[in-house]
Amino acid sequence: MSQTGPVTTYFAVILKPVEGRDLSLPLLQKHAQHLAELDEQRRLVLAGPFVDSPLGLLILKGSSKAEITQILNEDPLVQGGVRTFEVATWLMADRGNNFMPALSDENSRQRTP
């Protein structure tokens, strides 16, 4: 089964705590509002904190890492100095691609030892 239609580019974002900086409820509420806006724009796929780790995960749709970086630089947690982040391009494996997302030549080279 081959994938048909346009390929959506997804980005996985790991939110990391900044040592010595505490998360406040007002800042968390602003972050939630930011996520709601991304959801309205249909950029947010999923989001949430890990239960057994201080990290958080976002999956966003976008055109480039630069775009996603800009979105994260506008996040209240980042602007407030309580979180940093790492962005990685993510290939979703699902029924539509028979759980084998197509790797570009660049992605294949990065995964080859």
C-alpha positions in Angstrom: 0.0 0.0 0.0 1.5 3.3 -1.0 0.8 6.7 0.5 -1.4 9.0 -1.6 -2.0 12.7 -1.4 0.3 15.4 0.0 2.7 14.4 2.7 2.3 16.3 6.0 5.5 17.2 7.8 5.3 16.7 11.5 7.7 17.9 14.1 8.3 16.4 17.6 9.2 19.0 20.2 10.6 18.0 23.6 10.1 20.7 26.2 12.8 20.7 28.8 12.8 22.4 32.3 15.3 25.1 33.0 17.2 24.3 36.2 16.4 26.6 39.0 13.3 28.0 37.3 9.8 27.1 38.7 6.7 26.7 36.6 3.8 28.9 37.9 0.1 28.4 37.4 -0.4 31.7 35.5 2.4 30.8 33.1 1.0 27.3 32.6 -2.4 28.8 31.8 -0.8 31.1 29.2 0.9 28.0 27.7 -2.4 26.2 27.5 -3.9 29.2 25.7 -1.0 29.1 23.2 -1.7 25.4 22.6 -5.4 26.2 22.1 -4.4 28.8 19.4 -2.2 26.3 17.7 -5.0 23.8 17.8 -7.4 26.3 16.2 -4.8 26.8 13.5 -4.7 23.0 13.0 -0.9 23.0 13.7 -1.1 21.1 17.0 -1.4 17.3 16.7 -1.0 16.4 20.3 0.6 17.7 23.5 1.2 16.8 27.1 3.7 16.3 29.9 5.2 13.0 30.8 4.1 11.5 34.1 7.5 10.0 35.0 9.7 12.7 33.6 9.9 16.5 33.8 9.8 16.7 30.0 6.8 17.6 27.8 6.0 16.5 24.3 4.4 18.4 21.4 3.7 17.1 17.9 3.2 20.0 15.5 2.5 20.3 11.8 4.5 22.8 9.8 6.6 23.5 6.8 10.1 23.7 8.4 12.1 23.5 11.6 12.5 27.2 11.4 8.7 27.7 11.5 8.3 25.4 14.5 11.2 27.1 16.3 9.5 30.5 15.8 6.2 29.0 17.2 8.1 27.6 20.2 9.9 30.9 20.8 6.5 32.5 21.2 5.4 29.9 23.8 4.9 31.5 27.2 7.0 28.8 28.9 10.0 29.5 26.7 9.5 33.3 26.9 9.1 33.0 30.7 12.5 31.2 30.9 11.2 28.0 32.5 11.5 25.7 29.5 13.8 25.2 26.6 13.1 22.9 23.7 14.5 20.6 21.0 12.8 20.1 17.6 13.1 17.0 15.4 11.4 16.2 12.1 9.1 13.3 12.7 7.8 10.7 10.3 4.4 9.3 11.4 4.0 5.6 10.8 0.3 4.7 10.3 -2.1 2.7 8.2 -1.9 5.2 5.3 1.8 4.3 4.8 1.6 0.7 5.9 3.5 1.7 9.1 6.6 2.4 6.9 7.0 6.1 6.3 9.1 7.0 3.3 12.5 8.2 4.2 14.2 10.8 2.1 17.8 10.3 1.0 18.9 12.8 3.7 17.0 10.9 6.5 18.4 7.6 5.3 21.9 8.9 5.5 21.4 10.2 9.0 20.2 6.8 10.2 22.9 4.8 8.5 25.9 4.0 10.8 
